[in-house]
Structures are given as C-alpha cells and as structure tokens.
Amino acid sequence: MIDLAQYLQVGGGNNGMLKLIRKMWPLLVLGFLVNTAYSVMWPLTTIYLHGDLHLNLVQSGLILAAYSGCNVLGGYLGGVLTDRYSARRVGVGMLIGLIVDAGGGFFWNGLVGYPIVLVIFGLLTGGMLTLITAMTAQLSHLDGRLFNLLYIFINVGLVVGTASIGILYHGSLKPIFALLLGCYVLAAGLWAASARHFERQASRQAPVSRGKTAPVTASTSRLSHVQLIIILLSLVFMWVTYAQWMSNVSVYIQNEGLGIKLYSYLWVYNGVLLIAVQAAMAKFSRSKVLPWQILGGLVAIGSSFLQLSNHSGVAILFVAMTLLTIGEAVYVPGVPALINTYTVGNEGKYQGLVNAFSSLGKALGPVVGGVVIAQANSFPALFWLCAVVDGLIAISFLVGVVPGLQKG
C-alpha cells in the first residue's frame, strides 16, 4: 500500500492522492475484502451448478437470476439504508449476516442448500458494495479519481479471489467458504472500528464539497430524468453482455477442451490488467472526459465479443479479455463518477441505483445467454449478439446523454 501511495503521489504530481489514501485506507481495504469474497464465489457458480450439481445452462441461469435479483434488491436497499441510518450499523449488520451465510454454506452446499446460500450472499453483497460506493461518493467531492482509486483496491481483491480458486477448489466448497468467513470477520472488525470516523468526515465536509472541487470543474448542469434513465439502462444491457464472460464463457472454454484452469488464469489476468489501467487513470480522470471514457469502454467491451465470434484459441481469448478489461476499467468506474458529478446529495440512493441496475443486468445475462445458446446452438451467435448490443448502447449514450452534458 505504501508503494501504491508513493506511485500515485509522484505520478499524480500532487499530495492530495497520498492524503486521500491515508484517510480512506480502511474503506479501501473493506472494498478489497468484500470483493475478494465475491470474486471467489461467482467464477465457480456456473461451473459448480452445471458440472457438480448437473443442472443445464437454463436451470443454472435461473438460479443465477435469482441470485442477481437479490443482488439488485440488496443494492437498492443498501443505498436507502445508508442514507437514512448509521452506515456503521448497516454495514456491521450486513457483514454479520454474511458471516452467518458463509458459515451455513460451509456445512450446507448441496442442490438445495447452495442456491439458498447463494441468494442470501447476493442480497447482502449487493448491500455492502452499495454502502462502500455511497461512502466513497460522500467523500469524493465530485472527484472521479476517487472511484478509480477504490476500483484499484476492489480489483486487487479480484486478483486474490480468482487466484485462490485454483488453490482452494478441488471438488469441495469448504475451503472456499472458509476463505469467505475470514474475509467477512476481518471486514466486520475493520468497519466497526472505522465507520464512525468516515461518517464524521462525510457530514463535516459535505457542505464544503460544493465549493472546493479543485481536481474537477464542478458543472452547473444536472442530469435530466431521461439522461439518468439512459445511463441506468446502459448499465443493464452492458452487464447482460459482460455476464456472458462470468457464466457461459466458462462453458464455452470447457467445450473447446481448454479447461477450467485457463478460465481462472483469464480472470487473474483481468484483475492484474485492471489494476494497471486504473493506476494510470487515477491521475487523469476528470469530469469533462467521463462521457468519452464511458463511450470508449463500451466500444472496447463490444470489440471483445467480436474477437470471440470470429476466432477461437488461447491467444484469442487473451486478446478478447484484454479488450474486455480495458473497457471495464474505463466504463465501470466512469458511470458512478459521472452520476455523482451531475447529481447533488442522496449519494446512497444514486449509487444504490447504479449497483441495482448493474445487478439486474448480471441477473438477466446468464438466462439470456443460456436461451440464445439453446435456440441457436451456437456460442458465436451469442457473441455476435453481445457485440451488437454494446454498439447500440454506445450510440444511445452518444445521442441521448452526451449533448446535454456538453451544454452544461
């Protein structure tokens, strides 16, 4: 962490980022721990449901939809609760629930038990991720670089989580749930100790944030309802496509005879590259370029599916993952930063909507993918469809959102 802070201090050319890391490190570590647990669970889910519990892709997709539906609900409720009640109590309560859920999954992970544990995991994880991003928004003072900084730590968790799969998973989920228990116990202790400090900072500095936004030019314009709807729907459809990488691409790789280890390596590569891209972006992210950042991310994500639709093999998978990762690195933190820049107050509500609509896309993605594959009997057809959808999202954003922001 000291090395990262020194890098950002030197590369960013100011002491603000270093001070920010020192002030926010418990929140950043909380993001790391929660996402480590999340990143252990989701890559295994489709493989475990399809391979170990012997469910077909549509059945697996329906269970994943229930999980992500609870994730949607958890994301929204987490935002509302964070705005209305003590973030410390809300966070500790959800983390205790995750500890109980992981403990249940350690002993009960069969055909009935695993789906129940999974949907509870989705509900509480959605709430925790919203709480983390809402608190970040309250402390960000309209500075989009803070979302990039949080995203670095979240994706360190992604690397650790996905790398742990190959080490821990050998037909039994007990080591997986043991890791989850460790993450949640540490996270609960950390949040209980540090949350009051963040709440005081947010309440004390919120009035100042309207006039003190040196890294970013504060815009007098605000998102219209139409612009906000377009942005939120773009999240749904983007995550519908992205979710194919999280679910059906694992089956595609196995059908190609390439094995689960390659799938795990791809996500480790994804996490490492995300950290590198985000470390660079933390120095340059500004509100004026956020719309173009989001557009570029959509184009890169769509291009990853074009690669998969036309070619196959290990090299193509890594090229496609490179495009996906670059797109994710610029799009995913760009959306909450854009919304936070062009809205005032109720950070929990707006960041809850971001997480809820993202989770809705993740819920629909596996089901849509499973249906397309079942009807077309073709993975390339699914990949072509995803590329077209991402292209249409980019056009809608360019036409319906960007002009209004430029007027402001």
C-alpha positions as CSV (number, residue, x, y, z in Angstrom):
1,M,0.0,0.0,0.0
2,I,2.9,2.4,0.7
3,D,4.3,1.7,-2.8
4,L,0.9,2.4,-4.4
5,A,0.6,5.6,-2.5
6,Q,4.1,6.7,-3.5
7,Y,3.4,5.9,-7.1
8,L,0.2,8.0,-7.1
9,Q,1.9,10.8,-5.3
10,V,4.8,11.0,-7.8
11,G,2.7,10.2,-10.9
12,G,-0.1,12.4,-10.0
13,G,2.1,15.4,-9.2
14,N,0.2,16.3,-6.0
15,N,0.0,15.3,-2.4
16,G,-3.8,15.1,-2.5
17,M,-3.9,11.5,-3.6
18,L,-1.5,10.4,-0.9
19,K,-3.5,12.2,1.8
20,L,-6.7,10.6,0.3
21,I,-5.2,7.1,0.6
22,R,-4.2,7.7,4.2
23,K,-7.7,9.0,5.0
24,M,-9.6,6.3,3.2
25,W,-7.5,3.2,3.6
26,P,-10.0,1.4,5.9
27,L,-12.7,1.9,3.3
28,L,-10.4,0.8,0.5
29,V,-9.4,-2.4,2.4
30,L,-13.1,-3.0,3.1
31,G,-13.7,-2.9,-0.7
32,F,-10.8,-5.3,-1.1
33,L,-12.1,-7.8,1.4
34,V,-15.7,-7.8,0.2
35,N,-14.6,-8.2,-3.5
36,T,-12.1,-10.9,-2.6
37,A,-15.0,-13.0,-1.2
38,Y,-17.3,-12.0,-4.2
39,S,-14.5,-12.9,-6.7
40,V,-14.1,-16.4,-5.2
41,M,-17.8,-17.2,-5.5
42,W,-19.0,-16.0,-8.8
43,P,-16.5,-17.7,-11.2
44,L,-17.3,-21.0,-9.6
45,T,-21.0,-20.7,-9.5
46,T,-21.9,-21.7,-13.1
47,I,-19.2,-24.4,-13.1
48,Y,-20.5,-25.8,-9.8
49,L,-24.2,-25.7,-10.8
50,H,-23.5,-27.1,-14.3
51,G,-20.7,-29.5,-13.6
52,D,-21.1,-30.7,-10.0
53,L,-24.8,-30.3,-9.4
54,H,-25.6,-31.4,-13.1
55,L,-28.0,-28.6,-14.0
56,N,-28.4,-27.4,-17.6
57,L,-27.5,-23.9,-18.6
58,V,-31.1,-22.6,-18.5
59,Q,-31.6,-24.0,-14.9
60,S,-28.2,-22.6,-13.9
61,G,-29.2,-19.3,-15.4
62,L,-32.4,-19.2,-13.5
63,I,-30.6,-19.7,-10.2
64,L,-28.1,-17.1,-11.1
65,A,-31.0,-14.8,-12.0
66,A,-32.5,-15.3,-8.5
67,Y,-29.1,-14.6,-7.0
68,S,-28.6,-11.4,-9.0
69,G,-32.2,-10.4,-8.4
70,C,-31.5,-10.4,-4.7
71,N,-28.3,-8.5,-5.6
72,V,-30.5,-5.9,-7.2
73,L,-32.7,-5.6,-4.2
74,G,-29.7,-5.6,-1.8
75,G,-28.1,-2.8,-3.9
76,Y,-31.1,-0.6,-3.7
77,L,-31.9,-1.3,0.0
78,G,-28.2,-0.8,0.9
79,G,-28.3,2.7,-0.6
80,V,-31.6,3.7,1.0
81,L,-30.5,2.3,4.4
82,T,-27.1,4.1,4.1
83,D,-28.9,7.4,3.5
84,R,-31.4,7.0,6.3
85,Y,-29.5,5.2,9.1
86,S,-26.0,4.9,10.5
87,A,-23.7,3.5,7.9
88,R,-21.7,1.8,10.7
89,R,-24.7,-0.1,12.0
90,V,-26.0,-1.0,8.5
91,G,-22.5,-2.3,7.4
92,V,-21.9,-4.3,10.6
93,G,-25.3,-5.8,10.3
94,M,-24.8,-6.9,6.7
95,L,-21.3,-8.3,7.4
96,I,-22.6,-10.3,10.4
97,G,-25.3,-11.7,8.0
98,L,-22.6,-12.6,5.5
99,I,-20.6,-14.4,8.2
100,V,-23.7,-16.5,9.1
101,D,-24.4,-17.2,5.5
102,A,-20.8,-18.3,4.8
103,G,-20.9,-20.5,7.9
104,G,-24.1,-22.1,6.6
105,G,-22.5,-22.7,3.2
106,F,-19.5,-24.4,4.8
107,F,-21.8,-27.2,6.0
108,W,-24.8,-27.0,3.6
109,N,-23.9,-26.6,-0.1
110,G,-25.9,-29.3,-2.0
111,L,-28.6,-29.0,-4.6
112,V,-31.0,-27.3,-2.1
113,G,-28.5,-25.6,0.2
114,Y,-26.2,-23.9,-2.3
115,P,-28.9,-21.9,-4.1
116,I,-30.2,-20.6,-0.8
117,V,-26.8,-19.6,0.4
118,L,-26.1,-18.0,-3.0
119,V,-29.2,-15.8,-3.0
120,I,-28.5,-14.6,0.6
121,F,-25.0,-13.9,-0.4
122,G,-26.3,-11.9,-3.4
123,L,-28.6,-9.8,-1.2
124,L,-26.0,-8.9,1.4
125,T,-23.1,-8.4,-1.0
126,G,-25.2,-6.0,-3.1
127,G,-25.9,-4.0,0.0
128,M,-22.3,-3.9,1.1
129,L,-21.0,-2.9,-2.3
130,T,-23.6,0.0,-2.4
131,L,-22.5,1.1,1.1
132,I,-18.9,1.2,0.0
133,T,-19.6,3.2,-3.2
134,A,-22.0,5.5,-1.4
135,M,-19.5,6.3,1.3
136,T,-16.9,6.9,-1.4
137,A,-19.3,9.3,-3.2
138,Q,-19.9,11.2,0.0
139,L,-16.1,11.6,0.4
140,S,-15.3,12.2,-3.2
141,H,-16.2,15.9,-3.5
142,L,-17.1,15.3,-7.2
143,D,-13.6,14.0,-7.9
144,G,-13.9,11.0,-10.2
145,R,-10.4,9.9,-9.4
146,L,-11.5,8.6,-6.1
147,F,-13.7,6.0,-7.8
148,N,-10.7,4.9,-9.8
149,L,-8.7,4.6,-6.6
150,L,-11.4,2.5,-4.9
151,Y,-11.6,0.4,-8.1
152,I,-7.8,-0.4,-7.8
153,F,-8.3,-2.0,-4.4
154,I,-11.5,-3.7,-5.5
155,N,-9.6,-5.3,-8.3
156,V,-6.7,-6.4,-6.1
157,G,-9.5,-8.3,-4.4
158,L,-10.5,-9.7,-7.8
159,V,-6.9,-11.0,-8.4
160,V,-6.6,-12.5,-5.0
161,G,-10.1,-14.1,-5.2
162,T,-9.8,-15.6,-8.6
163,A,-6.2,-16.8,-8.0
164,S,-7.4,-18.6,-4.8
165,I,-9.9,-20.7,-6.8
166,G,-7.2,-22.9,-8.4
167,I,-5.5,-23.4,-5.0
168,L,-8.6,-23.9,-2.8
169,Y,-11.2,-25.6,-5.1
170,H,-10.7,-29.4,-5.6
171,G,-14.3,-30.7,-5.6
172,S,-15.2,-29.3,-2.2
173,L,-16.6,-25.8,-1.3
174,K,-15.5,-25.9,2.3
175,P,-12.1,-24.2,1.7
176,I,-14.0,-21.5,-0.4
177,F,-16.4,-20.8,2.4
178,A,-13.6,-20.8,5.0
179,L,-11.9,-18.0,3.0
180,L,-15.2,-16.1,2.9
181,L,-15.5,-16.4,6.6
182,G,-12.0,-15.0,7.1
183,C,-12.7,-12.0,4.8
184,Y,-16.0,-11.1,6.5
185,V,-14.7,-11.4,10.0
186,L,-11.8,-9.0,9.2
187,A,-14.2,-6.7,7.3
188,A,-16.7,-6.5,10.2
189,G,-13.9,-5.7,12.7
190,L,-12.4,-3.0,10.4
191,W,-15.8,-1.4,9.6
192,A,-16.9,-1.4,13.2
193,A,-13.7,0.4,14.2
194,S,-13.5,3.0,11.4
195,A,-17.1,3.7,10.2
196,R,-17.8,6.5,12.7
197,H,-14.7,8.4,11.5
198,F,-15.9,8.2,7.9
199,E,-19.4,9.3,8.9
200,R,-18.0,12.4,10.8
201,Q,-15.8,13.3,7.8
202,A,-18.7,13.0,5.4
203,S,-21.1,15.1,7.5
204,R,-18.4,17.7,8.2
205,Q,-17.1,18.1,4.7
206,A,-20.3,17.7,2.7
207,P,-21.1,21.5,2.7
208,V,-17.5,22.3,1.7
209,S,-17.7,20.0,-1.3
210,R,-19.9,22.3,-3.3
211,G,-17.3,25.0,-3.5
212,K,-14.0,23.1,-3.2
213,T,-13.5,20.8,-6.2
214,A,-10.1,21.7,-7.5
215,P,-9.4,18.5,-9.3
216,V,-12.6,18.7,-11.2
217,T,-14.6,21.5,-12.7
218,A,-17.9,21.4,-11.0
219,S,-20.7,21.6,-13.5
220,T,-23.8,23.7,-13.0
221,S,-25.8,21.3,-15.2
222,R,-27.7,18.3,-13.7
223,L,-28.7,15.0,-15.3
224,S,-32.3,15.1,-16.6
225,H,-34.6,12.1,-15.9
226,V,-34.2,11.0,-19.5
227,Q,-30.4,11.1,-19.3
228,L,-30.4,9.2,-16.0
229,I,-32.7,6.5,-17.4
230,I,-30.4,6.1,-20.4
231,I,-27.4,5.7,-18.2
232,L,-29.0,3.2,-15.9
233,L,-30.4,1.2,-18.8
234,S,-27.0,1.2,-20.4
235,L,-25.7,-0.4,-17.2
236,V,-28.3,-3.2,-17.5
237,F,-27.5,-4.0,-21.2
238,M,-23.8,-3.8,-20.8
239,W,-23.9,-6.2,-17.8
240,V,-26.1,-8.5,-19.7
241,T,-23.3,-8.9,-22.2
242,Y,-20.5,-8.8,-19.7
243,A,-22.2,-11.5,-17.7
244,Q,-21.5,-14.0,-20.5
245,W,-17.9,-13.8,-19.5
246,M,-18.9,-14.5,-15.9
247,S,-21.1,-17.5,-16.8
248,N,-21.4,-19.0,-20.3
249,V,-17.8,-18.3,-21.5
250,S,-16.6,-20.8,-18.8
251,V,-18.8,-23.5,-20.6
252,Y,-17.5,-22.3,-24.0
253,I,-13.9,-22.7,-22.8
254,Q,-14.6,-26.2,-21.5
255,N,-16.4,-27.2,-24.8
256,E,-13.2,-26.0,-26.6
257,G,-11.2,-28.5,-24.5
258,L,-9.2,-25.8,-22.8
259,G,-10.1,-26.5,-19.1
260,I,-11.1,-24.6,-16.0
261,K,-7.6,-23.5,-15.2
262,L,-7.4,-21.3,-18.3
263,Y,-10.7,-19.7,-17.2
264,S,-9.2,-18.9,-13.8
265,Y,-6.0,-17.6,-15.4
266,L,-8.0,-15.3,-17.6
267,W,-9.6,-13.7,-14.6
268,V,-6.3,-13.3,-12.8
269,Y,-5.0,-11.6,-15.9
270,N,-8.2,-9.4,-15.9
271,G,-7.5,-8.3,-12.4
272,V,-3.8,-7.5,-12.9
273,L,-4.5,-5.5,-16.0
274,L,-7.4,-3.7,-14.3
275,I,-5.1,-2.6,-11.5
276,A,-2.5,-1.3,-14.1
277,V,-5.1,0.6,-16.1
278,Q,-6.8,2.0,-13.0
279,A,-3.5,3.1,-11.5
280,A,-2.8,5.2,-14.7
281,M,-6.4,6.5,-14.8
282,A,-6.3,7.7,-11.2
283,K,-4.0,10.5,-12.3
284,F,-6.1,11.7,-15.3
285,S,-9.8,11.1,-14.7
286,R,-11.8,14.4,-15.0
287,S,-15.5,15.1,-15.2
288,K,-15.2,16.6,-18.7
289,V,-13.9,13.4,-20.2
290,L,-16.1,11.0,-18.3
291,P,-18.7,10.7,-21.1
292,W,-16.0,9.8,-23.6
293,Q,-14.4,7.5,-21.1
294,I,-17.7,5.6,-20.9
295,L,-18.1,5.5,-24.7
296,G,-14.6,4.2,-25.2
297,G,-15.3,1.5,-22.6
298,L,-18.5,0.3,-24.4
299,V,-16.6,0.1,-27.7
300,A,-13.8,-2.0,-26.1
301,I,-16.3,-4.4,-24.4
302,G,-18.2,-4.8,-27.7
303,S,-14.9,-5.5,-29.5
304,S,-14.0,-8.3,-27.1
305,F,-17.1,-10.2,-28.3
306,L,-16.3,-9.6,-31.9
307,Q,-13.0,-11.3,-31.3
308,L,-14.7,-14.3,-29.8
309,S,-17.3,-14.5,-32.5
310,N,-14.7,-14.8,-35.3
311,H,-11.8,-16.8,-33.8
312,S,-11.0,-19.3,-31.2
313,G,-8.0,-20.5,-29.2
314,V,-6.0,-19.4,-26.2
315,A,-4.4,-16.4,-27.8
316,I,-7.7,-15.0,-29.0
317,L,-9.2,-15.5,-25.5
318,F,-6.4,-13.4,-24.0
319,V,-6.8,-10.7,-26.7
320,A,-10.6,-10.6,-26.1
321,M,-10.0,-10.5,-22.3
322,T,-7.6,-7.6,-22.8
323,L,-10.3,-5.6,-24.7
324,L,-12.9,-6.5,-22.1
325,T,-10.6,-5.5,-19.3
326,I,-9.7,-2.1,-20.8
327,G,-13.4,-1.5,-21.5
328,E,-14.4,-2.5,-17.9
329,A,-11.6,-0.4,-16.4
330,V,-12.8,2.8,-18.0
331,Y,-16.6,2.2,-18.2
332,V,-17.4,0.7,-14.8
333,P,-15.9,3.4,-12.5
334,G,-16.9,6.1,-15.0
335,V,-20.6,5.6,-14.6
336,P,-20.9,6.2,-10.8
337,A,-18.4,9.0,-11.1
338,L,-20.5,10.7,-13.9
339,I,-23.7,10.3,-11.9
340,N,-22.0,11.6,-8.7
341,T,-20.7,14.6,-10.7
342,Y,-24.1,15.6,-12.1
343,T,-26.3,15.0,-9.1
344,V,-26.4,16.6,-5.6
345,G,-27.0,14.7,-2.3
346,N,-28.6,11.3,-1.7
347,E,-25.4,9.5,-2.6
348,G,-26.7,6.3,-1.2
349,K,-29.8,6.4,-3.4
350,Y,-27.9,7.1,-6.6
351,Q,-25.1,4.7,-6.0
352,G,-27.7,2.1,-4.9
353,L,-29.4,2.6,-8.3
354,V,-26.1,2.1,-10.1
355,N,-25.5,-1.2,-8.2
356,A,-29.1,-2.3,-8.5
357,F,-29.3,-1.8,-12.3
358,S,-25.8,-3.4,-12.7
359,S,-27.1,-6.4,-10.8
360,L,-30.2,-6.5,-12.9
361,G,-28.0,-6.9,-16.0
362,K,-26.0,-9.6,-14.3
363,A,-29.2,-11.4,-13.4
364,L,-30.6,-11.3,-16.9
365,G,-27.3,-12.1,-18.6
366,P,-26.9,-15.8,-17.8
367,V,-30.6,-16.5,-18.6
368,V,-30.4,-14.6,-21.9
369,G,-27.2,-16.3,-22.8
370,G,-28.5,-19.8,-22.0
371,V,-31.6,-19.2,-24.1
372,V,-29.6,-17.9,-27.1
373,I,-27.3,-20.9,-26.9
374,A,-30.2,-23.3,-26.6
375,Q,-32.1,-21.8,-29.5
376,A,-29.1,-21.1,-31.9
377,N,-26.9,-24.0,-30.6
378,S,-24.0,-21.6,-31.2
379,F,-21.7,-19.7,-29.0
380,P,-20.6,-17.4,-31.9
381,A,-24.2,-16.3,-32.4
382,L,-24.3,-15.2,-28.7
383,F,-21.1,-13.3,-29.0
384,W,-22.3,-11.5,-32.2
385,L,-25.5,-10.5,-30.4
386,C,-23.5,-9.1,-27.4
387,A,-21.3,-7.0,-29.8
388,V,-24.4,-5.6,-31.4
389,V,-26.0,-4.8,-28.1
390,D,-22.9,-3.0,-26.8
391,G,-22.7,-1.0,-30.1
392,L,-26.4,0.1,-29.7
393,I,-25.7,1.1,-26.1
394,A,-22.8,3.3,-27.2
395,I,-25.0,5.0,-29.9
396,S,-27.8,5.6,-27.4
397,F,-25.4,7.2,-24.9
398,L,-23.8,9.3,-27.6
399,V,-27.1,10.6,-28.8
400,G,-29.2,10.8,-25.6
401,V,-26.7,11.8,-22.9
402,V,-23.5,13.5,-24.2
403,P,-25.2,16.5,-26.0
404,G,-27.0,17.6,-22.8
405,L,-23.7,17.3,-20.7
406,Q,-21.8,19.4,-23.2
407,K,-24.4,22.2,-23.0
408,G,-23.8,22.3,-19.2
